Amino acid sequence: MLKNNQIQIFQSVDGVVRLDASLDHETVWLSQAQMSELFGRERSVITKHINSIFN
């Protein structure tokens, strides 16, 4: 379990680590493009899921 104010970073097989995110209090914000890269899905799939949440 992570303690307050800690971030857990996972390293890819090729050793590249990159974290670009906006932090607002205890919330991490990612753009749709960043979520697409994070989850390995097309941006249209991310958009579809976001629309489902709001519906």
C-alpha positions in Angstrom: 0.0 0.0 0.0 1.3 3.4 -0.9 1.5 6.1 1.7 0.3 9.7 1.2 2.1 11.7 -1.5 3.8 8.6 -3.1 3.8 7.7 -6.7 4.5 4.2 -7.9 6.4 4.1 -11.3 6.7 0.9 -13.4 9.6 0.5 -15.8 9.1 -0.9 -19.3 11.1 -3.8 -20.6 13.4 -1.4 -22.6 14.1 0.6 -19.4 12.3 3.7 -20.5 10.4 5.5 -17.7 8.3 8.6 -18.4 5.6 10.2 -16.3 3.7 13.2 -17.6 0.6 14.0 -15.6 -1.2 16.9 -14.0 -1.7 16.7 -10.3 -4.6 18.4 -8.5 -4.7 17.7 -4.8 -5.1 13.9 -4.7 -6.2 13.4 -8.3 -4.0 12.6 -11.3 -5.2 14.0 -14.6 -4.2 12.5 -18.0 -5.2 13.6 -21.5 -7.0 11.1 -23.8 -3.8 10.7 -25.7 -1.9 9.9 -22.5 -4.6 7.3 -21.5 -4.4 5.8 -24.9 -0.6 5.3 -24.5 -0.9 4.1 -21.0 -3.5 1.4 -21.8 -2.2 0.6 -25.3 -5.5 1.4 -27.0 -6.6 3.8 -29.8 -7.8 7.2 -28.6 -11.3 6.4 -30.1 -11.6 3.5 -27.6 -10.7 5.8 -24.7 -13.3 8.4 -26.0 -15.9 5.6 -26.2 -15.3 4.6 -22.5 -15.3 8.2 -21.3 -18.6 8.8 -23.1 -20.1 5.7 -21.4 -19.1 7.0 -18.0 -20.9 10.3 -18.6 -24.0 8.6 -20.1 
